[in-house]
Amino acid sequence: MSYREVIENSEKRLRQLWASGETILGYVYPHAPLELLLAHGITPSLVWTTQNVQGGFEGSLQTFACSLTRNLFSQRSSGGLSWLSGLLFPGNTCDSLQNVADVWRRRFPEDKIFRLTYPAARFDEDSVHFLAEELRILSESLNTYGHPLSNDDLLTAVSLVNDFRNAAQTLYSCRVVDPSLVPYSEVARMVREFLTIPSTSTVDQISKCASAALEMLDKRDQLSLAKSLQEGLLSGTIRDFKIATESDIPRILVMGGMTEPQAIASLFKSSTRFGDAAIFLDLLSFGFKTVFTPPVNLEGDFFVAMSRSILGAASEPTQEGLPRRLSFLKLLLSKFSINGAVVCEQSFCDPDQFEAPSLLNVASEVGVPSVRLPIDPELSDRVRLEGRIQSFLETLGGSLR
């Protein structure tokens, strides 16, 4: 199934849910409180960008709008996103997302717009309690849909999301050991399927795939390695070991901001003879940074527990902590036998543009070749992007180890 077909299939399923009376709340930020939304009887759905959107409605937007927010706004202006019962925007993450939410509310006053404000810093108790209060306020606002929180709903929601993340983390960790175990595009598809419509059937699908990958590694006496990797990637601390590989397929680390993992997979599959097998790990917002979120512990105050979970995930460029992200990146580049790094930059995204030089510098310090990949949701310059990827992999040549 092509990237476009996946999008069309997801939209069809969302329309069916909406027609059946489901409340669907769209969100546009990877660290959305999925458990909270599910516990309120809401289906949280990560809003897709589309490749066939028309940009004629951008007169309402100024230069603060990145290509992602322009795409979403244009979808709505063209009559799309009709299946959504509302939208959840983040506050205090970047100007584009915050300002477009304000424009959206004014341009489409009939839409229900919610905002969750995140702390700029993520590593102290004040931040935890600040976000906990914001989550509490959001929860009260969600009562407008007529489904208040209950302990049973919380338990069910937390269990579902925790099971998803644990299974997806396992797949990511197994692919670090051996990317051939599961195609990257398949992992990206299953993760995106859950983020679009969270369900036990998708979790079962991911869990089954993860169990098969673990079984293969167990036969090679690499099971403990995969489990250690999962713990290390979740905590951000990788113990002192190196992953050796004798494959002639390059091991590429993809990183960057709010870029669709499936879009990256499709570019690799169509531009190189290695396909998406060359991608052994991504650090993308809707991939690694969403999956590797610590589980919510229901002991004590639920909102504090959810706040700790969200703030325990890998941070974004818009939040304080660049030294930590660079330190983690350097650790991965030095221990995981990486042949090359691709830095994705969402068009017109200031955080991506500002952080990219630092990411490239870290790769250079470790001796890993890297390339920048400017990209927009429409893949409007697909041929150039494919050529850039192909040329980069060809230049690696004898660096494979």
N, C-alpha and C positions, 0 to 999 in steps of 0.2 A: 504494500500500500504506500503510495507516494505521500509526501508531506502535505500537499494540497488535499488529497483524499482523506487523510487523517483529520484535517480541520473540518472538512465538510461532513464527515461521519459524526464528529463530536457535536457539531451544531445541530445535526438531525436529532441526536439523542437528547440534547438539551431542550429542543423544541417539544419533544415528546413528553419529557418530564414536566415542562411548563404547562402543556395542554392537560396533563393529568392533575394539575392543581398544586404541584410542588413549588415551594418558595426557594428561588435560586438567587443567591447574592454573589455578584461578581467581585473579585478582588484582583489587584494589580501589583501586589508587593509580595515577595517570596516568604516573608516572615509573618504572614497573616495567622490569626488564632483559629485554626481549623476546628480544634476541639470545642471551642466556645460556640462557634456558629452551628456546628452539628448538634450540640446539646440544646440549642434553641429551636431545633426542628428545621433548620435551614440547610440547604445544599450549597456549600461554598464552592465556587467555580472560578478557577484561574482564567481570566479573560484572554482569549486568543487574539493575536494580531493576525491579519489576513493579507495575502499577497495580491488580491485584486481590488483593494480598497481605492476609492477615488479621493484625491487630495484637494478637491475644489472647495472644501468647507474650512480651510485653514485660515480664512480671513478673520475668524473669531479668535485666533491664537496669535501670540506674539513670539519673539525669538526665544522665550524661555522654554518653549515646548520641544521636547526631544522627538525623535522619529517614532518611538513607541507610543507616546501619548497622542501625537498627531494621528497615528493610525487608529487608535481607539476612538478618538473624538470624531474622526471622519466616518467610522463605522456607524456610530450613533446618529450622526447628521444625515447619513444615507438611509436611515430607517432600520439599521441592524440592531443587534443586542436586545431584541424585543422580548426575549425569554427571561430577562433579568428582572427580579423584583426590587433591585437596588444595587448600589455599588459601594464598596468599601475602599476608600483611599487612605494612604498613610500620610501622616503629618510629621514634619521635622526630619524628613529623610532626604528630599531634594526639592528644589524650587519647582521643577517641571511638574512633578506629581501633585504637589500641593496647589500650585496655581491653576493647573488644568481642572482640578476638582472644583475650585471656586468658579471658573468659567463654566464648567459643566452645570453646576447648580443654577447659575443664572440663565444659561441658554436653554436648559431643559428642566424647568421648575417642577414638572410632574414626576421626575425621577427622585427616588429616595437615595440621598447621598449620606453615607456615614464616614466618619474620620476617626482613625486611631493614631494618636500622637505617640511617637517613640522617643526615648531619651537619646541625646547625642552621644553620651558615653554609655558603655555597656558593662563596666567591670566593677561596679560598687553597689552597695545596698540601697543607696538613694535612688539609683536608676531602677533597681528591681521594684521598689515600692512606688515609684512614679508610674511605671508602666502598669503595675497591678491596679492602681487607681484608674488609669485610663481604660483598662480592660473592664473594670467594674462599671464605669460610665457607659461604655459601649454595650455591655450586657443589658443595662437598663433601657438603652435606646432600642435594642433589638426586641424588647417586649412588645413593641408596636405590632409585631407579627403574630402576637397572641399565643406564644409558646414559651412561658417562663422556664427557667432552669429547674431541674430536679436532680437528685442524687443518682437515680437510675440512668437518666439521660447522660449525665456527666461520665459515669462509669463506662457506658457503651461507647460514647464518642472518644474518650481517651484511649480505650482499648483498641478501637479501630485504627486510630492514627498511629499509636505506638507500634502496632503490628505492621502497618505499612512501612514505617520508617526502619524498623528492625530488618525487615525482609529486603528493602531497597538498599540499606547500608551493606547487608551481606553481599548482594550482587555487585555493588561498587567495589567492595574489598576483594572479592574473588577475581574480578577483572583486573585489578592491580597485579595480582599474582600471575594471571594468564588471561589476557583480553580475548582469546579465541573461545573461551568457555561460553560466553553470551555476547551476541552482537551489541555494540553500543547503541545502535538505533532501536533495538528491542528494549533495552533498559530504559532509554529515553521515552519510548512509546508508552510503556507500562506506567512509568512515573507520571507522565503527563495525563494518562487516562485517569489515574486516581485523583490528580489535582483538578481535573475538569469535572469529574463526578465521583466523589469518594464512595466506595462500595466494598462490601466483603468479597464480592466475586473478583474484583481487581486485586485485592490483597491476597486472595487464595492463588491467583495466577502468578503473582510476584513470588510468593512463598514457595510455590512448587518449583519455579525456575531457580530460586536460591538454593533449595534443597538438592536439586540435581547438580548444581555447580559445586556445592560443598562435598557431595558424594564423589565427584571426580577428583577433587583435591585430596580427599581422604585416601583415595587409592594411591596417590603420589606422595603420601606422608606430608602434605602441606596444609592440612586442616587447621592446625594450631597457628600457622602463619597467617591464614586468612582471618581467623578470629582476633589475633593480636592486632592486625591491621585495622579491623573494624573499631576496636577500642581506641587505637591510636588516632585514627582519622576523626573520631567523634570527640576526643579530648584535645586534639591538636598537638599531641606529643607522640612522636614516632621513636620507638626504642632503637638502639644501635644495631641495625642490620641493613643489609642491602639485598635488593631483589635482583637476582641474576637472570639473564635471558639469552638464549642462543637463537632466537627467531630472527629472520631476515626482514621482518616487518618492523618499521620504525615505531617507537613508543612516543606518542605525542600527547602532551598535556595541553588541554584547551582551557582558557580562563578568560574572564571578562565579566561584564555586567549582565543586564536583563536581556539576554539573548536566548532564543529557543534552542535547547539541545537538539531537538529533532531537525531544525533548520541546519545546524552545523553538521549533523550526521548526513543529511542529504547532500550537502556540498562536498563532503569527503567521498561519499559513495560515487558521485558522478564525475569527480575530478582526478582520482588516482587509482592505480591498479590495486592498491591495498584496500580501498574502500574505507568504511568506518572502523575496520579492524585496527587502523593506526591510532585511533583514539583510545588510550588506555584509561584515562581519567579526565573528568572535567571539574572545574571549579566555578561553574556558572551558577547564577542566582537560582534558576529554575531547575537545577540539577543538584549538584553537591550541596549548595548552601541551603536548599530546602530539605533535602533528605537527611543530612547530618545535623539534625536538631535533637537535643537530648529529650528523653521521654518526660512527660508530665507526671510528677509524683503527687497523688491525691491526698497525701497526708498533710493536714493543716489547711491553711487558706488556699482555696483553689486558684484564686487570681494571682496570688504570690507565686504559687507553683508554676502556673502557666507563664508568668513573667520570667521566671528563672529559665524555663525551657526556651523561650523565644530568644532571650539575651545570651543563652549558651550556644546558639548556632553561630556559624561563621558570619562575621559582620560584613556590611556593605561598604563601598568606598565613601558613602556619604556620612558614615558614623566614625567616631574617633576609634583609633586602633590600627592605623596603617602600619606602624612598626610590627605589631603582632602578625598581621597578615603577611607582611614581607618575610618575617622570620619563619613562618610556617611554610611559605612557598619555597624558601631556600632549603628548608629541611627536605621537602618532597623532591626537589630537583637534584639534591645531592645523594639521596638514598634509593631512588626508585628507577635507576637506569633509564633515565629519560633522554631521548635523542633530540627532541625539539619541543618548543613551546609556541602556541598560537594565542595571541592576545586579541580577543574580540572587542571591538569598540562600537557601541550603539551610536548611530549617527546623531549628532547634535547633543549628545549626552556629556555634559561637562565633567561629572565624576569619572566617567570612563576615560575621557581625554586627559584629565589631570593625573590619574593613577597609572596609566599605561607606561609612561617613561620609567617609573619606579619598578614596575614588574619586569620590564625589559632589562633594566640595570641589574636586578637580582639574577636573572637568567645569565647575563653576561659574566657576572662575578663567578658563577659556578661553571661556566664554560658550556652552557647549553644554548645552541642557536635558537633564535626566536624571530617571529614575524608578526606585524600588526595586521589585523583584518577588520577594516571599517565595514560595517554591515548595517542594513536597515531591515525592518520587518518584511518589506515587500520583496526582498532579494532583487532589487531593481537593477543591480549591476552583477548579476549572477555569473556571467561569463568571466568577468574580470576576477571575481572572488575565486572561482574554480581554477583559473590560471595561476593566481597567486599561491593557492594551496599546492597545486601540482608542482610549480617551480620550487617552492620551499622544500617539499619532500625530496625532489630530485637533487637539490643541493646538499642534502644531508649525506648522501653517498656513503663514503667509507667511515662515517662516524658511527654507524650501527655497531652495537657491541652485544 
